[in-house]
Amino acid sequence: MKVARYLLWVYALVFLAFPVLPLFLKIFRFSQEVFDRSFLLALRNSFLLSSGAAFFSAVLGLALALIVGRTRMPGRGIVPLLLGLPLFFPPYQFALGWSGLLPSGFMAALFSLPGAVFVLTGCFYPVVFWMVLISLYYISPEEEEVAMLFAPPTKVLKSITLPRTLPSLIAGALLVFLLSFAEPGVPAYFGVNVLPLQVLTQFSAFYNLRAALMASFPMVILGVAVFWAQAGFWREKMGWRERSSLYPGLVFKGGLGGKLFLGVVFTVFFLLPSFSLLKEGISALPSALRWGARSMGFSLLYSSLAAMLVVGWAMASVFLLGKRQLEIFSYLSLFAFLIPPTALAVGVIDLWRRIPLPVYGTALMLIFALVGRYSFIGLKIMENSAKRLDPSPVEAAYLCGASPSRAFFRITLPSIRKWVFISFALVFVFSVNELGLSTMLYPPGGEPLIVRLYTLSVNSPLKVSSALSLLNSFLIIIVLLVFLTGDKK
Amino acid sequence: MRKTGILLFLLLAAVFWGCGRSEREVVVYTSTDQVFSEPVLREFQKRTGIRVRMVFDTEETKSTGLVNRLIAEKEKPQCDVFWSNDPLRVEILKQKGVLEPYFSPNAKDIPEKFKDPQGYWTGFSGRIRVILVNKKLVKKEDYPQGVRDMLNPKWKGEFALANPLFGTTSFHIASLFVLWGDEKAKEFMEGIKENGLRLASSNGEVARWVAQGKVKFGFVDNDDAFSLMSEGAPVEMIIPDQNGEGTLFMPNAVALIKNAPHPELAKKMIDFLLSPEVEEMLAKATCKQIPLHPGVKPPEGMPNISHIKTMEVSYPEVGRKMQEILPFLKSWLSGL
């Protein structure tokens, strides 16, 4: 166990602390010129954009999760995947999709802060939806069934079910807040001045790393503040139990209204913006496969390795470390998540060029950077699962003489497997779509699909870039389906 | 668990297998669009047998991701050759000490104004700034003819330009500052803002807006225009300011990286890129780049470089001016 704990610390230092902390030292030489009027406007817009996207994603995600998770609707296996489709496309593609869809009279409405909130809500609501859906799945059915003996279903929903999903709802909304805060593509397209654009300007126009880091500092401060504020929601411990047909817990009938709502959400947030992608892209898929097959392989390799490392580390940290150490890991991973990807890439280059190991100039640099950037997501999700785990089966196993590792692999791991899946899925999806780190770190000749998609989209026919975008999403869907199938077996 | 372990081992093995390096290879970073640069680099590989490992930039990072990467890798470069889509980025790299001088024998026919006098970079085939007009929305006799049309009230709110902090638009605006002087250029920038400029995030977006009829005209590069024209979009390209100060010509630029891992092969690659054959390939591609070697035919639909009136500006001076006016442009943008 001691060795394992040391290894976890090595991970935290090598992937999170060493590439990130030296960057913070660079911003000590304060320069006022970064903080001009434009910067303050960007700060305000970023806050409004992220809060808006987080709020609407929370509302939408909760409503969808309740319909899917608490009604007897058909196709409950595939519906979560379908409703998660918007997450598999780079948000910028959806911004393009909406802009192509609406007539020029609607341009002013779309090219605005509310327009950017709308598109980002459509891209990120699946994060909340999935997290709440899984928490609904694990709420102890006995509690709901006992409550239903004395109260109507709506009261049970209000007093038992919803409070139990609150931590997942808050955690999902927090993730959406942070993801929207760091997203430059959509606001740039809609002409909304936000902090990531200030950072991009410092990097790409001024070539000034220090100023870019200073511009990103409020993102870090605000991210840490939001994280700290929501920490209270994690304190309460709750017993979780998987549902079964024997104990279904609270289930509503679910009429036409619910199905209609799902259909509208799916149409508005996926079918409409991806209409041109689907229409144009399907016919060019064979040629896109020729162009992108190699890059698909690279994307699969980099992202799946990163996701496996993150999930393994997060799981081990949550179950092996004490509260204080876990808090340190949370903050380290939060810093790595909030710092702009280009800056993180500079930190990774700077670290590995000094270490005499065969890492510099290889794909491992990109994989390590992805691990650093997305460890926060893995850690938060695994924490969410562990804090609500029913400890009694594990205690019983200990009493019968099981070793901690045997109890973990035989009891704990199977009971949190859905959280492991969601953690892997989110880290994998974000890694596949990560452009900033990829451009800075992919090894010569090892171009991932997302870079190919963006380099080809500028001057190739629309159908080729649409087809590549579809390939990117197919890659994600296939990997997740393989993972899900393995889970069912 | 065992299966996961095996999978992890196989993935790691694949990563290390992919890390293998050979001595007969050259690493090229390029900000020129992949559709145009990749066939050229593959041709070099085919002709010489030297393996080319390529790294491309993306419009999403404003084609400056690689410049930042080269600066970050300066102490231990992975790259041998940088092929830039304009001479300003290589000027920045020269100032940051990332480049090494090299005078290619194949560059002797290229006019001196397209080369760095100290040999840090050499220009070849280039693009020009053009006006892209939606021909369904604008009659031929009304076509705008130059940058000053953006001040004309009859086009109020009907024209677009990409963000002047980035890419070739920043190059274009900095050239106007050099030509006109700061005062007149600033007045011009305020004027177009008052006349309802629609600001796009990239040239590609300007071109799409014109094609979709969301604006009547916009300023883009000739490769953006040709790409749309080849797709059958209802657009037409005009070479601006032919009766005034001329349009901006933006050559590609190639440079050798200081302490490159494969310097000799890098020089072979530079010689190849500066050959008339490459200019011919780029002229025949859909980007229709204009060659600088005297004997190479111009692309179809484009006049010879000697028949285009181009702005008389020095690229290093434009580079310096660009850095100087960035704070002004940043505050100018905040009012949009």
Interface residues (C-beta under 8 A of the other chain):
Chain A: E33 D36 R37 S38 L41 Y92 G100 S104 M107 G185 A188 Y189 G191 N193 L200 T201 F203 S204 A205 F206 Y207 L209 L301 S304 L305 M308 T342 A345 V346 I349 D350 R353 P358 Y360 G361 T362 A363 L364 I367 F409 L435 G436 T439 M440 L441 Y442 P443 P444 G445 G446 E447 V451 R452 Y454 T455 L456 S457 V458 N459 S460 P461 L462
Chain B: M1 T4 L7 L8 L11 L12 A14 V15 F16 G18 C19 R21 V27 V28 Y29 D33 Q34 V35 F36 R53 M54 V55 F56 D57 T58 E59 E60 T61 K62 T64 G65 L66 V67 N68 R69 I71 A72 E73 E75 K76 Q78 C79 I92 K96 L165 F166 S170 L199 S201 S202 G204 E205 R208 Q212 G213 K214 D223 D224 S227 E231 T286 C287 Q323 L326 P327 K330 S331 L333 S334 L336
